[in-house]
Amino acid sequence: MTSAAVSNFHRLHTDANRATVVFRVKDGMSALASSISIKSVEALQIGWEANEPPGRHSAFVRVTTVDGIVGYGEASPMMGGEHSLGVIRDFAETLAGRDALDHAVIFDQLLHKYVKLGPEGAVTGALAALDIALWDIRGKAVGLPVYKLLGGAWRTEIPFYASIGGNAARTVDEVVRVVEKRWKAETPAAIKIRWDGDRTRQDFDIAGDIEKARAVRKLVGDGFPLAFDANNQYSVGGAIRVGRALEELGYIWFEEPVQHYQVRAMGEVAQRLDITVSAGEQSYTTQDIVDLIEAGVRMVQPDIVKMGGITGLMQCAAICHAHGVELVPHQTQPTIGHVANLHLLATVMHLTKPAEFADPSTRMHAAFANLPAPKDGRFVVPSGPGLGLQINDAEVDARRL
Ligand SMILES: [Mg+2]
């Protein structure tokens, strides 16, 4: 920005820490300074409760700029998130002095730096976390919510579905009890029952699985939207059997019927059944999503903390729109990932399904002052700058492992 141009601006922020970042033009418009320099990148593994399993930890990244803006992002917490956090620690120092506004360039540079680790999982989780944090910074710099920067919201209230896991190990009665509890407590817009079974076994209780699906239909009555997540436990033949039963029971989608890496088999099941078959929560690049679509899958579920962050999900939204494919993101983390996902969903024109809500726990509210609460089957997207989250840094630091 030239000195002459600067003379046309008034400083918008009087906060000394942020004073160099945002200016206001005399006619009321806002503009960014030419760069927002990154000062530090921290990888944070967070524990919430004593003796929790690693999968209940959170994997956060905290990016601080030289002007004092703090952005938070989140990686998938698989194995406690330690592998993604290791990648973040490896590149953290190299980002000092880089421009936070160059998030997409930084993303692709780092993806190709680490590509021989294999982009699936640890690397793309790390980059997703960084991308979300840099979008948080960008929004805070201009005083606008992320959804505004993405092109605006079609809606700022997002219906959610209760995503209920662990049903492979339950009896029929137990499944009904667990579903009934969340159905009544949360009044979700839809319910998905997940199997979370042993992926090394296949087709081992098809009749029992159908019985559970039937019992849940009986509980909620005809017409209530239900989905069935196989978590990759069937052969193609087994999936066709279960899928036909789900069609009769009026389920609206059938998720990951076969192994995620059997892309052509996934497409075959999708094409042979009438029920919508979905996949993509274990896809880590836009190219993986295209492979699923080309195989025949017509509803994809990339996860904002596993692949691409906000930038990657926006790219997926464009791919889906171009192909006439439903984008229904997977999302199971209750804080940063959840809110980043809500911002993204606000901007998707053809949003055909509710947002996933997997964890009704309030265990994290100590560090997050204004997490959107599930109410009347909906979440309200935060409208504050960036992700709009008020995060207590000291509370986060107190929970570092
Ligand atoms: Mg799933």
Residues whose N, C-alpha, C, O or C-beta is under 5 A from the ligand:
A	BS01	MG	D229 E255 E281
